[in-house]
Amino acid sequence: MRWAKIDRVIYGARQGNVDDQMFRFPALNIDAYHQACGGCFDHAGGIHDDMVGHLYRLGGDG
């Protein structure tokens, strides 16, 4: 993100509502990335989580 100069990330489903299998490194979250880069980007999550969360649950209707 830093090399691409991305300074804002907005995502629909929050990690807590997504199966861990959907993440290559589930122990790392957006807050860890934010802290590691010294706060070099803004982020907002859970935007319409109720509408997209099912897409990231195994065995769901996604």
N, CA, C, O and CB atoms as a CASP TS submission, in Angstrom:
PFRMAT TS
TARGET T0000
AUTHOR 0000-0000-0000
METHOD Language model
MODEL 1
PARENT N/A
ATOM      1  N   MET     1       0.827  -1.189   0.000  1.00  0.00           N
ATOM      2  CA  MET     1       0.000   0.000   0.000  1.00  0.00           C
ATOM      3  C   MET     1       0.867   1.247   0.000  1.00  0.00           C
ATOM      4  O   MET     1       0.571   2.228  -0.682  1.00  0.00           O
ATOM      5  CB  MET     1      -0.939   0.001   1.202  1.00  0.00           C
ATOM      6  N   ARG     2       1.938   1.193   0.772  1.00  0.00           N
ATOM      7  CA  ARG     2       2.817   2.365   0.847  1.00  0.00           C
ATOM      8  C   ARG     2       3.447   2.645  -0.506  1.00  0.00           C
ATOM      9  O   ARG     2       3.474   3.791  -0.953  1.00  0.00           O
ATOM     10  CB  ARG     2       3.911   2.160   1.908  1.00  0.00           C
ATOM     11  N   TRP     3       3.961   1.597  -1.169  1.00  0.00           N
ATOM     12  CA  TRP     3       4.618   1.786  -2.467  1.00  0.00           C
ATOM     13  C   TRP     3       3.631   2.260  -3.525  1.00  0.00           C
ATOM     14  O   TRP     3       3.996   3.017  -4.424  1.00  0.00           O
ATOM     15  CB  TRP     3       5.283   0.485  -2.922  1.00  0.00           C
ATOM     16  N   ALA     4       2.386   1.819  -3.420  1.00  0.00           N
ATOM     17  CA  ALA     4       1.367   2.234  -4.371  1.00  0.00           C
ATOM     18  C   ALA     4       0.754   3.582  -3.997  1.00  0.00           C
ATOM     19  O   ALA     4      -0.083   4.114  -4.727  1.00  0.00           O
ATOM     20  CB  ALA     4       0.282   1.179  -4.461  1.00  0.00           C
ATOM     21  N   LYS     5       1.175   4.130  -2.859  1.00  0.00           N
ATOM     22  CA  LYS     5       0.683   5.421  -2.367  1.00  0.00           C
ATOM     23  C   LYS     5      -0.824   5.414  -2.106  1.00  0.00           C
ATOM     24  O   LYS     5      -1.517   6.407  -2.328  1.00  0.00           O
ATOM     25  CB  LYS     5       1.020   6.514  -3.365  1.00  0.00           C
ATOM     26  N   ILE     6      -1.305   4.277  -1.631  1.00  0.00           N
ATOM     27  CA  ILE     6      -2.706   4.168  -1.227  1.00  0.00           C
ATOM     28  C   ILE     6      -2.817   4.754   0.173  1.00  0.00           C
ATOM     29  O   ILE     6      -2.153   4.282   1.097  1.00  0.00           O
ATOM     30  CB  ILE     6      -3.216   2.673  -1.270  1.00  0.00           C
ATOM     31  N   ASP     7      -3.639   5.765   0.336  1.00  0.00           N
ATOM     32  CA  ASP     7      -3.725   6.415   1.640  1.00  0.00           C
ATOM     33  C   ASP     7      -5.079   6.248   2.324  1.00  0.00           C
ATOM     34  O   ASP     7      -5.304   6.780   3.411  1.00  0.00           O
ATOM     35  CB  ASP     7      -3.429   7.869   1.490  1.00  0.00           C
ATOM     36  N   ARG     8      -5.984   5.500   1.674  1.00  0.00           N
ATOM     37  CA  ARG     8      -7.292   5.269   2.295  1.00  0.00           C
ATOM     38  C   ARG     8      -7.828   3.917   1.838  1.00  0.00           C
ATOM     39  O   ARG     8      -7.791   3.599   0.650  1.00  0.00           O
ATOM     40  CB  ARG     8      -8.297   6.411   1.936  1.00  0.00           C
ATOM     41  N   VAL     9      -8.324   3.126   2.782  1.00  0.00           N
ATOM     42  CA  VAL     9      -8.899   1.821   2.489  1.00  0.00           C
ATOM     43  C   VAL     9     -10.295   1.788   3.094  1.00  0.00           C
ATOM     44  O   VAL     9     -10.476   2.083   4.275  1.00  0.00           O
ATOM     45  CB  VAL     9      -8.005   0.656   3.046  1.00  0.00           C
ATOM     46  N   ILE    10     -11.268   1.432   2.288  1.00  0.00           N
ATOM     47  CA  ILE    10     -12.645   1.273   2.755  1.00  0.00           C
ATOM     48  C   ILE    10     -13.076  -0.131   2.366  1.00  0.00           C
ATOM     49  O   ILE    10     -12.975  -0.516   1.201  1.00  0.00           O
ATOM     50  CB  ILE    10     -13.612   2.371   2.143  1.00  0.00           C
ATOM     51  N   TYR    11     -13.550  -0.889   3.329  1.00  0.00           N
ATOM     52  CA  TYR    11     -13.908  -2.280   3.057  1.00  0.00           C
ATOM     53  C   TYR    11     -15.264  -2.601   3.670  1.00  0.00           C
ATOM     54  O   TYR    11     -15.695  -1.985   4.644  1.00  0.00           O
ATOM     55  CB  TYR    11     -12.829  -3.239   3.604  1.00  0.00           C
ATOM     56  N   GLY    12     -15.918  -3.580   3.069  1.00  0.00           N
ATOM     57  CA  GLY    12     -17.272  -3.913   3.463  1.00  0.00           C
ATOM     58  C   GLY    12     -17.360  -4.816   4.683  1.00  0.00           C
ATOM     59  O   GLY    12     -18.031  -4.473   5.656  1.00  0.00           O
ATOM     60  N   ALA    13     -16.697  -5.958   4.646  1.00  0.00           N
ATOM     61  CA  ALA    13     -16.820  -6.931   5.726  1.00  0.00           C
ATOM     62  C   ALA    13     -15.656  -6.790   6.695  1.00  0.00           C
ATOM     63  O   ALA    13     -14.497  -6.723   6.287  1.00  0.00           O
ATOM     64  CB  ALA    13     -16.881  -8.362   5.166  1.00  0.00           C
ATOM     65  N   ARG    14     -15.973  -6.746   7.965  1.00  0.00           N
ATOM     66  CA  ARG    14     -14.931  -6.707   8.994  1.00  0.00           C
ATOM     67  C   ARG    14     -14.389  -8.115   9.228  1.00  0.00           C
ATOM     68  O   ARG    14     -15.120  -9.097   9.097  1.00  0.00           O
ATOM     69  CB  ARG    14     -15.481  -6.106  10.320  1.00  0.00           C
ATOM     70  N   GLN    15     -13.123  -8.207   9.570  1.00  0.00           N
ATOM     71  CA  GLN    15     -12.471  -9.493   9.727  1.00  0.00           C
ATOM     72  C   GLN    15     -13.170 -10.375  10.753  1.00  0.00           C
ATOM     73  O   GLN    15     -13.202 -11.595  10.588  1.00  0.00           O
ATOM     74  CB  GLN    15     -11.035  -9.293  10.121  1.00  0.00           C
ATOM     75  N   GLY    16     -13.718  -9.805  11.782  1.00  0.00           N
ATOM     76  CA  GLY    16     -14.420 -10.582  12.799  1.00  0.00           C
ATOM     77  C   GLY    16     -15.651 -11.293  12.277  1.00  0.00           C
ATOM     78  O   GLY    16     -16.134 -12.234  12.907  1.00  0.00           O
ATOM     79  N   ASN    17     -16.167 -10.862  11.138  1.00  0.00           N
ATOM     80  CA  ASN    17     -17.351 -11.479  10.539  1.00  0.00           C
ATOM     81  C   ASN    17     -17.013 -12.333   9.327  1.00  0.00           C
ATOM     82  O   ASN    17     -17.899 -12.708   8.559  1.00  0.00           O
ATOM     83  CB  ASN    17     -18.343 -10.414  10.143  1.00  0.00           C
ATOM     84  N   VAL    18     -15.729 -12.640   9.157  1.00  0.00           N
ATOM     85  CA  VAL    18     -15.262 -13.406   8.004  1.00  0.00           C
ATOM     86  C   VAL    18     -14.538 -14.645   8.505  1.00  0.00           C
ATOM     87  O   VAL    18     -13.798 -14.572   9.486  1.00  0.00           O
ATOM     88  CB  VAL    18     -14.331 -12.549   7.093  1.00  0.00           C
ATOM     89  N   ASP    19     -14.742 -15.791   7.842  1.00  0.00           N
ATOM     90  CA  ASP    19     -14.041 -17.007   8.231  1.00  0.00           C
ATOM     91  C   ASP    19     -12.537 -16.839   8.083  1.00  0.00           C
ATOM     92  O   ASP    19     -12.068 -16.258   7.105  1.00  0.00           O
ATOM     93  CB  ASP    19     -14.522 -18.191   7.398  1.00  0.00           C
ATOM     94  N   ASP    20     -11.783 -17.346   9.049  1.00  0.00           N
ATOM     95  CA  ASP    20     -10.318 -17.224   9.029  1.00  0.00           C
ATOM     96  C   ASP    20      -9.705 -17.812   7.757  1.00  0.00           C
ATOM     97  O   ASP    20      -8.650 -17.355   7.317  1.00  0.00           O
ATOM     98  CB  ASP    20      -9.721 -17.913  10.250  1.00  0.00           C
ATOM     99  N   GLN    21     -10.343 -18.809   7.168  1.00  0.00           N
ATOM    100  CA  GLN    21      -9.821 -19.427   5.952  1.00  0.00           C
ATOM    101  C   GLN    21      -9.746 -18.444   4.789  1.00  0.00           C
ATOM    102  O   GLN    21      -9.047 -18.702   3.809  1.00  0.00           O
ATOM    103  CB  GLN    21     -10.679 -20.610   5.565  1.00  0.00           C
ATOM    104  N   MET    22     -10.442 -17.344   4.882  1.00  0.00           N
ATOM    105  CA  MET    22     -10.424 -16.344   3.820  1.00  0.00           C
ATOM    106  C   MET    22      -9.189 -15.455   3.891  1.00  0.00           C
ATOM    107  O   MET    22      -8.941 -14.658   2.987  1.00  0.00           O
ATOM    108  CB  MET    22     -11.672 -15.491   3.890  1.00  0.00           C
ATOM    109  N   PHE    23      -8.413 -15.592   4.967  1.00  0.00           N
ATOM    110  CA  PHE    23      -7.218 -14.774   5.152  1.00  0.00           C
ATOM    111  C   PHE    23      -5.987 -15.658   5.116  1.00  0.00           C
ATOM    112  O   PHE    23      -5.944 -16.697   5.775  1.00  0.00           O
ATOM    113  CB  PHE    23      -7.283 -13.989   6.481  1.00  0.00           C
ATOM    114  N   ARG    24      -4.995 -15.257   4.357  1.00  0.00           N
ATOM    115  CA  ARG    24      -3.738 -16.016   4.311  1.00  0.00           C
ATOM    116  C   ARG    24      -3.036 -15.962   5.665  1.00  0.00           C
ATOM    117  O   ARG    24      -2.435 -16.949   6.088  1.00  0.00           O
ATOM    118  CB  ARG    24      -2.806 -15.465   3.203  1.00  0.00           C
ATOM    119  N   PHE    25      -3.105 -14.822   6.346  1.00  0.00           N
ATOM    120  CA  PHE    25      -2.509 -14.644   7.660  1.00  0.00           C
ATOM    121  C   PHE    25      -3.575 -14.065   8.590  1.00  0.00           C
ATOM    122  O   PHE    25      -3.587 -12.858   8.834  1.00  0.00           O
ATOM    123  CB  PHE    25      -1.248 -13.717   7.593  1.00  0.00           C
ATOM    124  N   PRO    26      -4.466 -14.906   9.112  1.00  0.00           N
ATOM    125  CA  PRO    26      -5.602 -14.393   9.884  1.00  0.00           C
ATOM    126  C   PRO    26      -5.219 -13.659  11.165  1.00  0.00           C
ATOM    127  O   PRO    26      -6.022 -12.884  11.684  1.00  0.00           O
ATOM    128  CB  PRO    26      -6.508 -15.519  10.230  1.00  0.00           C
ATOM    129  N   ALA    27      -4.016 -13.883  11.687  1.00  0.00           N
ATOM    130  CA  ALA    27      -3.619 -13.195  12.906  1.00  0.00           C
ATOM    131  C   ALA    27      -3.294 -11.726  12.645  1.00  0.00           C
ATOM    132  O   ALA    27      -3.296 -10.919  13.574  1.00  0.00           O
ATOM    133  CB  ALA    27      -2.421 -13.889  13.530  1.00  0.00           C
ATOM    134  N   LEU    28      -3.016 -11.372  11.393  1.00  0.00           N
ATOM    135  CA  LEU    28      -2.751  -9.977  11.046  1.00  0.00           C
ATOM    136  C   LEU    28      -4.062  -9.308  10.657  1.00  0.00           C
ATOM    137  O   LEU    28      -4.863  -9.867   9.908  1.00  0.00           O
ATOM    138  CB  LEU    28      -1.712  -9.872   9.889  1.00  0.00           C
ATOM    139  N   ASN    29      -4.264  -8.129  11.167  1.00  0.00           N
ATOM    140  CA  ASN    29      -5.490  -7.420  10.816  1.00  0.00           C
ATOM    141  C   ASN    29      -5.154  -6.005  10.358  1.00  0.00           C
ATOM    142  O   ASN    29      -3.993  -5.596  10.373  1.00  0.00           O
ATOM    143  CB  ASN    29      -6.468  -7.386  12.014  1.00  0.00           C
ATOM    144  N   ILE    30      -6.157  -5.279   9.962  1.00  0.00           N
ATOM    145  CA  ILE    30      -5.948  -3.947   9.408  1.00  0.00           C
ATOM    146  C   ILE    30      -5.281  -3.019  10.424  1.00  0.00           C
ATOM    147  O   ILE    30      -4.490  -2.154  10.048  1.00  0.00           O
ATOM    148  CB  ILE    30      -7.278  -3.351   8.948  1.00  0.00           C
ATOM    149  N   ASP    31      -5.593  -3.195  11.697  1.00  0.00           N
ATOM    150  CA  ASP    31      -4.959  -2.355  12.718  1.00  0.00           C
ATOM    151  C   ASP    31      -3.460  -2.636  12.811  1.00  0.00           C
ATOM    152  O   ASP    31      -2.674  -1.716  13.037  1.00  0.00           O
ATOM    153  CB  ASP    31      -5.621  -2.584  14.084  1.00  0.00           C
ATOM    154  N   ALA    32      -3.055  -3.904  12.639  1.00  0.00           N
ATOM    155  CA  ALA    32      -1.625  -4.247  12.656  1.00  0.00           C
ATOM    156  C   ALA    32      -0.898  -3.602  11.484  1.00  0.00           C
ATOM    157  O   ALA    32       0.200  -3.072  11.650  1.00  0.00           O
ATOM    158  CB  ALA    32      -1.434  -5.776  12.618  1.00  0.00           C
ATOM    159  N   TYR    33      -1.502  -3.644  10.301  1.00  0.00           N
ATOM    160  CA  TYR    33      -0.897  -2.988   9.132  1.00  0.00           C
ATOM    161  C   TYR    33      -0.808  -1.472   9.349  1.00  0.00           C
ATOM    162  O   TYR    33       0.205  -0.846   9.037  1.00  0.00           O
ATOM    163  CB  TYR    33      -1.717  -3.298   7.849  1.00  0.00           C
ATOM    164  N   HIS    34      -1.857  -0.913   9.874  1.00  0.00           N
ATOM    165  CA  HIS    34      -1.905   0.529  10.127  1.00  0.00           C
ATOM    166  C   HIS    34      -0.803   0.947  11.093  1.00  0.00           C
ATOM    167  O   HIS    34      -0.118   1.946  10.875  1.00  0.00           O
ATOM    168  CB  HIS    34      -3.279   0.934  10.687  1.00  0.00           C
ATOM    169  N   GLN    35      -0.641   0.176  12.157  1.00  0.00           N
ATOM    170  CA  GLN    35       0.396   0.479  13.141  1.00  0.00           C
ATOM    171  C   GLN    35       1.791   0.270  12.548  1.00  0.00           C
ATOM    172  O   GLN    35       2.689   1.074  12.797  1.00  0.00           O
ATOM    173  CB  GLN    35       0.215  -0.394  14.392  1.00  0.00           C
ATOM    174  N   ALA    36       1.986  -0.800  11.767  1.00  0.00           N
ATOM    175  CA  ALA    36       3.303  -1.114  11.206  1.00  0.00           C
ATOM    176  C   ALA    36       3.812  -0.024  10.265  1.00  0.00           C
ATOM    177  O   ALA    36       5.019   0.191  10.160  1.00  0.00           O
ATOM    178  CB  ALA    36       3.248  -2.436  10.466  1.00  0.00           C
ATOM    179  N   CYS    37       2.908   0.654   9.591  1.00  0.00           N
ATOM    180  CA  CYS    37       3.351   1.697   8.658  1.00  0.00           C
ATOM    181  C   CYS    37       3.331   3.083   9.299  1.00  0.00           C
ATOM    182  O   CYS    37       3.516   4.092   8.619  1.00  0.00           O
ATOM    183  CB  CYS    37       2.470   1.694   7.410  1.00  0.00           C
ATOM    184  N   GLY    38       3.110   3.122  10.588  1.00  0.00           N
ATOM    185  CA  GLY    38       3.106   4.408  11.273  1.00  0.00           C
ATOM    186  C   GLY    38       1.876   5.243  10.975  1.00  0.00           C
ATOM    187  O   GLY    38       1.918   6.472  11.033  1.00  0.00           O
ATOM    188  N   GLY    39       0.782   4.571  10.655  1.00  0.00           N
ATOM    189  CA  GLY    39      -0.460   5.295  10.388  1.00  0.00           C
ATOM    190  C   GLY    39      -0.488   5.968   9.028  1.00  0.00           C
ATOM    191  O   GLY    39      -1.092   7.030   8.873  1.00  0.00           O
ATOM    192  N   CYS    40       0.161   5.359   8.036  1.00  0.00           N
ATOM    193  CA  CYS    40       0.305   5.999   6.720  1.00  0.00           C
ATOM    194  C   CYS    40      -0.974   5.965   5.879  1.00  0.00           C
ATOM    195  O   CYS    40      -0.989   6.492   4.767  1.00  0.00           O
ATOM    196  CB  CYS    40       1.418   5.330   5.953  1.00  0.00           C
ATOM    197  N   PHE    41      -2.043   5.352   6.392  1.00  0.00           N
ATOM    198  CA  PHE    41      -3.301   5.333   5.645  1.00  0.00           C
ATOM    199  C   PHE    41      -4.467   5.413   6.621  1.00  0.00           C
ATOM    200  O   PHE    41      -4.344   5.054   7.792  1.00  0.00           O
ATOM    201  CB  PHE    41      -3.409   4.056   4.765  1.00  0.00           C
ATOM    202  N   ASP    42      -5.587   5.886   6.121  1.00  0.00           N
ATOM    203  CA  ASP    42      -6.837   5.882   6.875  1.00  0.00           C
ATOM    204  C   ASP    42      -7.622   4.652   6.452  1.00  0.00           C
ATOM    205  O   ASP    42      -7.474   4.168   5.330  1.00  0.00           O
ATOM    206  CB  ASP    42      -7.664   7.197   6.639  1.00  0.00           C
ATOM    207  N   HIS    43      -8.448   4.154   7.343  1.00  0.00           N
ATOM    208  CA  HIS    43      -9.276   3.007   6.967  1.00  0.00           C
ATOM    209  C   HIS    43     -10.626   3.065   7.666  1.00  0.00           C
ATOM    210  O   HIS    43     -10.766   3.580   8.775  1.00  0.00           O
ATOM    211  CB  HIS    43      -8.563   1.690   7.307  1.00  0.00           C
ATOM    212  N   ALA    44     -11.604   2.518   6.970  1.00  0.00           N
ATOM    213  CA  ALA    44     -12.960   2.409   7.504  1.00  0.00           C
ATOM    214  C   ALA    44     -13.503   1.066   7.073  1.00  0.00           C
ATOM    215  O   ALA    44     -13.421   0.707   5.899  1.00  0.00           O
ATOM    216  CB  ALA    44     -13.882   3.583   7.012  1.00  0.00           C
ATOM    217  N   GLY    45     -14.049   0.331   8.000  1.00  0.00           N
ATOM    218  CA  GLY    45     -14.557  -0.995   7.679  1.00  0.00           C
ATOM    219  C   GLY    45     -15.942  -1.238   8.211  1.00  0.00           C
ATOM    220  O   GLY    45     -16.479  -0.466   9.006  1.00  0.00           O
ATOM    221  N   GLY    46     -16.499  -2.323   7.756  1.00  0.00           N
ATOM    222  CA  GLY    46     -17.840  -2.676   8.167  1.00  0.00           C
ATOM    223  C   GLY    46     -18.902  -1.900   7.416  1.00  0.00           C
ATOM    224  O   GLY    46     -20.058  -1.839   7.835  1.00  0.00           O
ATOM    225  N   ILE    47     -18.497  -1.302   6.291  1.00  0.00           N
ATOM    226  CA  ILE    47     -19.450  -0.559   5.473  1.00  0.00           C
ATOM    227  C   ILE    47     -20.365  -1.577   4.788  1.00  0.00           C
ATOM    228  O   ILE    47     -19.921  -2.323   3.915  1.00  0.00           O
ATOM    229  CB  ILE    47     -18.714   0.357   4.416  1.00  0.00           C
ATOM    230  N   HIS    48     -21.603  -1.608   5.171  1.00  0.00           N
ATOM    231  CA  HIS    48     -22.575  -2.578   4.658  1.00  0.00           C
ATOM    232  C   HIS    48     -22.152  -4.012   4.948  1.00  0.00           C
ATOM    233  O   HIS    48     -22.369  -4.906   4.131  1.00  0.00           O
ATOM    234  CB  HIS    48     -22.763  -2.392   3.159  1.00  0.00           C
ATOM    235  N   ASP    49     -21.550  -4.229   6.112  1.00  0.00           N
ATOM    236  CA  ASP    49     -21.116  -5.561   6.527  1.00  0.00           C
ATOM    237  C   ASP    49     -22.259  -6.567   6.419  1.00  0.00           C
ATOM    238  O   ASP    49     -22.052  -7.711   6.013  1.00  0.00           O
ATOM    239  CB  ASP    49     -20.578  -5.526   7.962  1.00  0.00           C
ATOM    240  N   ASP    50     -23.445  -6.141   6.780  1.00  0.00           N
ATOM    241  CA  ASP    50     -24.597  -7.033   6.732  1.00  0.00           C
ATOM    242  C   ASP    50     -24.956  -7.449   5.308  1.00  0.00           C
ATOM    243  O   ASP    50     -25.593  -8.483   5.109  1.00  0.00           O
ATOM    244  CB  ASP    50     -25.786  -6.368   7.381  1.00  0.00           C
ATOM    245  N   MET    51     -24.560  -6.665   4.330  1.00  0.00           N
ATOM    246  CA  MET    51     -24.878  -6.971   2.938  1.00  0.00           C
ATOM    247  C   MET    51     -23.812  -7.843   2.265  1.00  0.00           C
ATOM    248  O   MET    51     -24.124  -8.576   1.326  1.00  0.00           O
ATOM    249  CB  MET    51     -25.049  -5.684   2.159  1.00  0.00           C
ATOM    250  N   VAL    52     -22.566  -7.772   2.728  1.00  0.00           N
ATOM    251  CA  VAL    52     -21.495  -8.497   2.048  1.00  0.00           C
ATOM    252  C   VAL    52     -20.864  -9.594   2.891  1.00  0.00           C
ATOM    253  O   VAL    52     -20.138 -10.432   2.355  1.00  0.00           O
ATOM    254  CB  VAL    52     -20.436  -7.538   1.624  1.00  0.00           C
ATOM    255  N   GLY    53     -21.117  -9.614   4.174  1.00  0.00           N
ATOM    256  CA  GLY    53     -20.483 -10.592   5.058  1.00  0.00           C
ATOM    257  C   GLY    53     -20.693 -12.024   4.628  1.00  0.00           C
ATOM    258  O   GLY    53     -19.787 -12.847   4.768  1.00  0.00           O
ATOM    259  N   HIS    54     -21.855 -12.343   4.111  1.00  0.00           N
ATOM    260  CA  HIS    54     -22.130 -13.727   3.698  1.00  0.00           C
ATOM    261  C   HIS    54     -21.226 -14.201   2.571  1.00  0.00           C
ATOM    262  O   HIS    54     -21.056 -15.406   2.385  1.00  0.00           O
ATOM    263  CB  HIS    54     -23.570 -13.859   3.269  1.00  0.00           C
ATOM    264  N   LEU    55     -20.652 -13.285   1.825  1.00  0.00           N
ATOM    265  CA  LEU    55     -19.763 -13.655   0.719  1.00  0.00           C
ATOM    266  C   LEU    55     -18.457 -14.253   1.236  1.00  0.00           C
ATOM    267  O   LEU    55     -17.746 -14.929   0.493  1.00  0.00           O
ATOM    268  CB  LEU    55     -19.466 -12.433  -0.161  1.00  0.00           C
ATOM    269  N   TYR    56     -18.146 -14.009   2.489  1.00  0.00           N
ATOM    270  CA  TYR    56     -16.867 -14.429   3.073  1.00  0.00           C
ATOM    271  C   TYR    56     -17.021 -15.488   4.146  1.00  0.00           C
ATOM    272  O   TYR    56     -16.110 -15.692   4.948  1.00  0.00           O
ATOM    273  CB  TYR    56     -16.155 -13.244   3.651  1.00  0.00           C
ATOM    274  N   ARG    57     -18.162 -16.168   4.174  1.00  0.00           N
ATOM    275  CA  ARG    57     -18.371 -17.252   5.120  1.00  0.00           C
ATOM    276  C   ARG    57     -18.457 -18.564   4.357  1.00  0.00           C
ATOM    277  O   ARG    57     -19.265 -18.718   3.441  1.00  0.00           O
ATOM    278  CB  ARG    57     -19.650 -17.019   5.964  1.00  0.00           C
ATOM    279  N   LEU    58     -17.612 -19.499   4.748  1.00  0.00           N
ATOM    280  CA  LEU    58     -17.609 -20.799   4.099  1.00  0.00           C
ATOM    281  C   LEU    58     -18.931 -21.516   4.369  1.00  0.00           C
ATOM    282  O   LEU    58     -19.460 -21.480   5.480  1.00  0.00           O
ATOM    283  CB  LEU    58     -16.417 -21.650   4.586  1.00  0.00           C
ATOM    284  N   GLY    59     -19.439 -22.152   3.351  1.00  0.00           N
ATOM    285  CA  GLY    59     -20.696 -22.881   3.492  1.00  0.00           C
ATOM    286  C   GLY    59     -21.914 -21.991   3.502  1.00  0.00           C
ATOM    287  O   GLY    59     -23.036 -22.467   3.676  1.00  0.00           O
ATOM    288  N   GLY    60     -21.700 -20.691   3.316  1.00  0.00           N
ATOM    289  CA  GLY    60     -22.816 -19.753   3.305  1.00  0.00           C
ATOM    290  C   GLY    60     -23.469 -19.695   1.936  1.00  0.00           C
ATOM    291  O   GLY    60     -23.239 -20.552   1.083  1.00  0.00           O
ATOM    292  N   ASP    61     -24.266 -18.694   1.746  1.00  0.00           N
ATOM    293  CA  ASP    61     -24.963 -18.556   0.470  1.00  0.00           C
ATOM    294  C   ASP    61     -24.254 -17.576  -0.454  1.00  0.00           C
ATOM    295  O   ASP    61     -24.895 -16.955  -1.302  1.00  0.00           O
ATOM    296  CB  ASP    61     -26.396 -18.105   0.701  1.00  0.00           C
ATOM    297  N   GLY    62     -22.928 -17.427  -0.302  1.00  0.00           N
ATOM    298  CA  GLY    62     -22.149 -16.518  -1.127  1.00  0.00           C
ATOM    299  C   GLY    62     -21.687 -17.182  -2.318  1.00  0.00           C
ATOM    300  O   GLY    62     -21.008 -16.570  -3.142  1.00  0.00           O
TER
END
